[in-house]
Amino acid sequence: MLAFEIAGGEAVAFALLNNLQLIDISNNLGDSKSLACHPYTTTHSSMSPQDRVSLGISPGHIRLSVGLEDAQDLITDLEQAFAKATQ
């Protein structure tokens, strides 16, 4: 499990998630398949914006649960999604 912040906020985070080809989007992380989540609008959406920020959950925050796929395949998927999202 890892979390990262992408510059550009929610719009760029959604673009990145929507451009993933191998990694699936899910609210439930922790599987043999790699999964990504945007907690600001899913798992923590019922919290106030101030509470989310105090937990480090911003509009550009993404969580990634790494599964059993080949590491290079995951890296390649993230690289192409980052490239498309930040164009």
PyMOL commands that set and color helices and strands:
alter all, ss='L'
color gray80, all
select helices_A, chain A and resi 9-19+49-54+71-85
alter helices_A, ss='H'
color red, helices_A
select strands_A, chain A and resi 2-5+24-25+35-37+61-65
alter strands_A, ss='S'
color yellow, strands_A
deselect
rebuild
show_as cartoon
